[in-house]
């Protein structure tokens, strides 16, 4: 029998599918690094026995358990919160301590000012630290009918030092919220344009009025991204000097799923114009790669009837 060479043997091996944890921890070594996970609730990405991890959230453990009582799951399983961020930044909560990484799953879309927030997380990190994000892909979740957020909107939020969602963001969230069958979207069985909205315009107006009158935080998706739009926005912000990160790892939305994964490594010290340009170029190249990743395509138009 003719023997196979090494390349053929490698080609014949089954493709290893990364787990969700692997996608989030791609640039992180738990054996040597210490980190913070934001908003783990009852499903931490890193358990305490798996690595040196601190849990941070907007409220204490008891407050979170009361908040989620009656939501259909055992609130006793919510992890013990180490750092409460309701009135302070992560670096403020840590004091003089610094960590190697921050994990945040489905958090950034809720943050009124993502640019400022990423800057605050950067202050909590040691040199070369990593911020790893899981972000919903608007094409496959209840944001499917909303337009993608633009770099200009992110700049506006940063320069305005925004601390709460805008009325427009609250209105759009409730006006365009829709029920989505993620697998059907991937299979092109349905199209976002044909999806009915789950709410009403009147309800969206009411929610907006309540947000204006309220003194508490209104929790909505402020931002709407696809893998490509997020990376293109990051490249634009980097070109403006507002994004001091380089791409450490990236995983586009896996087929049949509704989230993508981005790991950012902090850029330390002053960089030359050439270094900045290379970083921008890398982000734009990743955006183009994301655009060519597997995804749903529109079904071909029906053939015209025979004469």
N, C-alpha and C positions, 0 to 999 in steps of 0.2 A: 504493500500500500504506500502511496506517495505521502510523505509527511507534510504537515502544514507548517508554514512559517509563523513567527510570533505575531506579525501583524494580522494574519488571517485568524489566529486564535483569539486575539483581542477583539476583532470585529465580530466574531461569532458569540461573544459573551453577551448575556442579556443586559440591557441598559438599566443602570441603577437609578431608580426614581428617588429623588431627595424627599425627605420628610419635611413637614412644615418647620419643625425645630431646626433641622439642618439648614433650611433656607434662611432662617433668622440668625443662626449662629455661624454662618459661613466664614466670617472674618474674625470670629471670637474664639479664643481658646479658654475653655472653662477651667482647665487644669492650672492655668497660671494667672488668670485675670479675675478681678473683682468688679462686680457691676450692680446696677440698679435696674429693676423692672418696674415700669410705670403702669398702673391700672391692671394688675393681674387678676383681681377678684378671686374666683375659685379655680382658675385654670392657668396657673403660672407657666411660663415657657421654661423657666429654670427653677427647679425645686431646690430647697435648701440643702438637700443631701447630694445634689448634683454639682453644686458650685457655691462659691462665696457670693451671695446675692442679698440685696436689700430690696424690700418692696415699698413702693411709693404710690400714694393715691391722693385724691382731693379731699378725703375725709378719713376719720378714724375707722378702725375695724368695726366697732359697734354701730357707728352711724351708717356704714355701708350695709351692715346686716339688716338694720331697720329699713333702709331705703329699698332693698330688694326683697323684703318679706312679701310673700304672696305672688312672686314672679314665676313660680312653678319649679323651683329648685331649692336644694338645701343650703340655706345661707350660712349654716355653721361651717361649711367648707371654704368660705372666704378666708384667704390667708391673713395672717396678722400683719398689719401695716406698720412699717418701721419709720416712714417719713411721710408726714402730712403736709401737702402742698397748697392747702386752701388759701394761705395768706403769705406764702414765701416761695421763692424759687428753689429749685433742686439744690443748687450750690449753697443757698442760705440754710436749707434744712440739713445739709451735710456738715456745715461749719467749716473747719479747717481740713476736713477729710476730702480726698478726691478718689475717683474710681476709674476703671479702665474702659467700661462700656455702659451704655444705657440701652435698654430694650423698651420699645413702645409699640404695642400691637393695636391698631385701629384707634389711635389717639390723635395723630396730627390733623385729621380731617375735622376734629372738634375744636381745635385751637384757633382762637380769633386772629392771632398773629403768628403764623408758622415761622417766619424769618426770625422774629424776636425770640420765639420759644426755642428754636434750634440754637441760637446764640446763648441762651440761658443754660441749656444742657451742656454746651461746649465748656462753659465755665466750671462745670462740675467734673470735668474729665481731666485725667492726666495727659501730658503731651502725647499726641498720636492716638488719643482715645477714639472709640467708635460709637456711633449712634446707629442702631439697627431698627428699622421700621417695617411693620406690615401695614399695607395701605389698601383700602378697598378699591377695586377697579370698577368705576362707575358703569361700565358696559354690562355688568353682570349682577348688580345689586339694585336696591330700591331707588338709587340716584340715576337710573338709566335714562330718564327723560330730561335730566338737567344738563345744561351746557357746561363744558369744561372750564375750570377756573383758569384765569390768565395771569401771566407775570405782573401785569399792571395792577391787578387786584391785590396780589401779594405785596407789591411795593406800597400800595395805598394803605394796607393794614399795618405795615411796618412803620411807615412815616407818621401815621396817625396814632401810633402806640395803642392799637385797639385792644381792648380787654373784654369785649363782649361781641357776639354776632351782630351784624347789621340787620336792620329791618328787612332788607332785601333777601339776605341769607335765610332768615327765619321764614319769610313768606315763600320763597322758592322751595325750601325743604318740604313744607306742608302742601304746597300747591302741586308739586310734581312727584310727590312720593307715590311709588307704584309697587305692586307685588310682582316679583320676578322669579320665574323658574330658570335658575342659572343654567342647568343642563340644556333646557330648550333653547336658550339664547346661544349657547355654544353650537348647538346642532342646527341653528338657523330656522328652527321651527316657528319662532316668533321674532318680531322686530320691535325695537323700542318705540318706534313711531306709532305703532298700532296698539301699544299697551294703554289701558285705561288708567287714569289717575285714581288712587285709592281715596283721596280726600276731596274736599270741595274748595272752591275759591273763597267762599264765605268763611270756612273754617281756617283757611290760611290767613285771612285778614284778622280773624279773631285771635289767632295765635300771635300774630305780629303785634296787635294792640296789647295783649297780655305781656309780651316781652318788653314793650316800651314802658309799661306801668310797673313792671316787677323790679325789685331790687336784688333778686337772686339771679344766678346764671341760667340762661336759657340754653339747653343742650340740644344742638342740631348739628348736622353736617354742614360746616361753614364752607368746606372746600370739596371739589369734585375733580378727580384725576383719573387718567388712564396711565399705564406705565410710560408711554411716550410723552404725554403732556407734562407729567411730573418731571421727567428728566430734562425736557426742553425748558421748562420754567427754571429748574436748577441751573442750567447752563446760562440762561439770561441773567439770573441773579448773580452767578459767579462772575460774569463779564462786567457787572456793575459793582463788583467788590462787596456784595452783600451775602455771599455764600462761601464761607471759608472752609470748605470741605472738598475732599476728592472721593470719587466713587471707590469704595473698598470691595463691595460685592453687590450683585444685582441679580434678581431672578424674576423674570416676567411672569404674568399670571399663568399658572399651569392649566392645561386643558381641563375643563369641567369645574374650575375653581373660580373664586371671585375676589382674590387678593393678590398683590404683588409685593416684592420684598426688596428693600433698598438699605444697604449698609454704607454709612458715611464715615470717613476718617478725617479727623481734625487736621487742618493745615496750620502749622505752627510758624511763628515769626514772619518776617517780611519775605515776600516772594517777588521775583523779577517779573517784568511784563511777559517774558517768554514762558515762564513757569505758569503764570495765570492763563495765558493763551492755550497752553497744552492741556491744562485742567478743563477749560471750557470746551476744547476740541474733544476731549475724552467723554465728557458728558453728552455732547451732541452726537457723538458716534454711538454711545449707548442708547440714546433716544431712537436713532435710526435702526439699531439692532432690535429694539423693543417693537418698533413698527413692523418688522419682518417676522416677529415671533408668531408661533401658531395662534390663530384666533378665528373668530367666526367670520365668514364672508357671506355677503348677500346671495341668496339663491338666484340663479339666472332667471331673467324675465320669461314669462310663459310664451310659448311659440304662438304666432298668430294662427287663427283658425284657417283651416284649408278652404280654398275658394269653392 
